[in-house]
Amino acid sequence: DNIKHNLAVLSAETGNKEGAIQRYQTLINERETSSPVYVLELATLYKQQGDTRQMLNTLLTGREQFPDSKEILFALINTYVANDAYSAIVPLADEALGHEPDNVNLNYIAGYANEVEGNVEAAKKYYEKVIGLDGNNFQGNFELGLIYLKEYVADPDNVDKQNKAQEYLLRANQIRPSETNALKSL
């Protein structure tokens, strides 16, 4: 297997991407010879070729073969983010955060994916975690402020929502005073 892997690496390094892809496919098609490293290397080759579908299929196959691989899980989430596939991120978010609960970017992605999918309460929880980890995080404060602003607009008598919207949007504005979206929201 080391020889086959070395040949795949050599093919990739000499510019024979098709040969490298075939060698990696052979390696990961057999459970005995597959490894998370090979899956990720093959996915990278597809990414370099701009073949998102094959890259995604490779990562999904790798996820089936190695369900505990943090690297494959994170590569899959990054692929979904790059393709705005937020509905696919939602069911993976808590598992990924189980590996890195204090990852600010991952908490933000989980919040944003849930917000896009209409899971507002879950989104708030993730954005609050982002701000808890990094109080000066612009995105976390801004997105949370917008959620409370939408809720306040829907229920103008709710002073609590108004205060929270103001608090988070003001904090976002303090973090990035030149950000016009935060200013417009205020």
C-alpha positions as a printed Julia matrix, in Angstrom:
186×3 Matrix{Float64}:
   0.0    0.0     0.0
   2.89   2.36    0.71
   4.18   1.76   -2.8
   0.74   2.49   -4.3
   0.46   5.61   -2.18
   3.94   6.76   -3.18
   3.02   6.26   -6.84
  -0.15   8.33   -6.33
   1.84  11.13   -4.66
   4.5   10.96   -7.39
   1.83  11.14  -10.1
   0.32  14.23   -8.48
   3.71  15.91   -8.06
   4.72  15.28  -11.68
   1.49  16.83  -12.94
  -0.22  13.55  -13.84
  -3.38  14.42  -11.93
  -5.52  11.86  -13.78
  -3.04   9.1   -12.91
  -2.95  10.27   -9.29
  -6.75  10.33   -9.12
  -6.97   6.78  -10.49
  -4.37   5.53   -8.0
  -6.12   7.21   -5.05
  -9.5    5.89   -6.19
  -8.05   2.37   -6.24
  -6.67   2.88   -2.73
  -9.9    4.19   -1.19
 -12.2    1.77   -3.06
 -10.75  -1.08   -1.0
 -11.55  -0.75    2.68
  -8.28  -2.5     3.61
  -6.14   0.02    1.72
  -8.18   3.16    2.37
  -7.2    5.8     4.92
  -8.45   9.27    5.85
  -5.23  10.72    4.42
  -5.91   9.18    1.0
  -9.5   10.39    1.04
  -8.37  13.95    1.8
  -5.59  13.84   -0.81
  -8.04  12.64   -3.47
 -10.57  15.3    -2.47
  -7.82  17.94   -2.79
  -6.98  16.72   -6.3
 -10.63  17.05   -7.32
 -10.74  20.51   -5.75
  -7.67  21.55   -7.76
  -9.46  20.4   -10.9
 -12.59  22.33   -9.92
 -14.66  19.14   -9.73
 -16.79  19.93   -6.67
 -19.15  17.02   -7.22
 -16.36  14.41   -7.19
 -14.68  16.16   -4.27
 -17.95  15.99   -2.31
 -18.55  12.34   -3.28
 -15.02  11.46   -2.16
 -15.52  13.16    1.21
 -18.9   11.48    1.71
 -17.35   8.08    0.91
 -14.56   8.86    3.36
 -17.09   9.85    5.98
 -18.82   6.48    5.57
 -15.5    4.64    5.84
 -14.11   6.76    8.68
 -17.04   8.26   10.63
 -14.72   9.36   13.46
 -12.3   11.3    11.23
 -12.34  14.91   12.36
 -10.31  15.95    9.29
 -12.82  14.49    6.82
 -15.73  16.01    8.78
 -14.12  19.46    8.75
 -13.23  19.18    5.03
 -16.85  18.24    4.33
 -18.17  21.23    6.29
 -15.73  23.58    4.51
 -16.95  22.21    1.18
 -20.56  22.83    2.17
 -19.7   26.38    3.31
 -17.93  27.1     0.0
 -21.07  25.95   -1.84
 -23.63  27.63    0.47
 -25.09  24.21    1.35
 -26.18  25.28    4.83
 -28.88  22.63    5.19
 -26.11  20.01    4.97
 -24.07  21.74    7.71
 -26.85  21.85   10.33
 -26.84  18.09   11.12
 -23.01  18.04   11.29
 -22.49  21.13   13.45
 -22.78  19.59   16.92
 -20.57  16.64   16.0
 -17.89  18.99   14.66
 -18.15  21.17   17.76
 -17.73  18.02   19.85
 -14.18  17.94   18.44
 -13.52  21.67   18.91
 -16.17  23.28   21.16
 -14.2   26.52   21.48
 -13.62  27.02   17.76
 -15.02  30.53   17.13
 -15.28  30.1    13.35
 -17.02  26.74   13.64
 -19.54  28.13   16.15
 -20.2   31.04   13.77
 -20.72  28.66   10.82
 -23.12  26.58   12.94
 -25.02  29.74   13.89
 -25.19  31.04   10.34
 -26.25  27.68    8.88
 -29.02  27.37   11.46
 -30.14  30.95   10.84
 -30.3   30.39    7.06
 -32.33  27.23    7.69
 -34.76  29.09    9.95
 -33.58  27.6    13.27
 -33.36  31.0    14.95
 -33.13  29.8    18.57
 -30.26  27.44   17.68
 -28.56  30.24   15.74
 -28.76  32.54   18.78
 -27.14  29.86   20.94
 -24.18  29.5    18.55
 -23.75  33.27   18.1
 -23.82  33.72   21.89
 -21.09  31.07   22.14
 -19.05  32.99   19.53
 -19.37  36.18   21.59
 -18.63  34.25   24.79
 -15.38  33.02   23.24
 -14.53  36.34   21.57
 -16.48  39.35   22.79
 -15.01  41.46   20.0
 -16.21  39.18   17.21
 -17.92  41.45   14.68
 -19.92  38.74   12.88
 -21.3   37.19   16.07
 -22.43  40.56   17.47
 -23.78  41.75   14.11
 -25.75  38.58   13.31
 -27.18  38.34   16.83
 -28.14  42.03   16.67
 -29.91  41.47   13.34
 -31.86  38.5    14.72
 -33.07  40.6    17.67
 -33.83  43.51   15.32
 -36.02  41.25   13.13
 -37.77  39.94   16.24
 -38.31  43.5    17.51
 -39.71  44.63   14.13
 -42.13  41.68   14.26
 -43.11  42.61   17.85
 -42.53  46.38   18.38
 -43.83  46.27   21.94
 -41.02  43.96   23.05
 -38.54  46.33   24.72
 -36.21  43.44   25.6
 -35.73  42.58   21.9
 -35.14  46.25   21.1
 -32.52  46.56   23.85
 -30.72  43.38   22.78
 -30.75  44.44   19.12
 -29.28  47.8    20.11
 -26.7   46.26   22.43
 -25.32  43.79   19.86
 -25.45  46.17   16.9
 -23.74  48.93   18.92
 -21.03  46.49   19.95
 -20.6   45.42   16.3
 -20.38  49.09   15.32
 -17.71  49.7    17.98
 -15.7   46.73   16.69
 -15.9   47.91   13.06
 -16.97  51.57   12.99
 -16.65  51.72    9.2
 -19.0   48.77    8.58
 -21.97  50.39    6.84
 -24.35  47.45    7.43
 -24.05  47.82   11.2
 -24.64  51.57   10.94
 -27.7   51.1     8.71
 -29.17  48.54   11.13
 -28.79  50.98   14.01
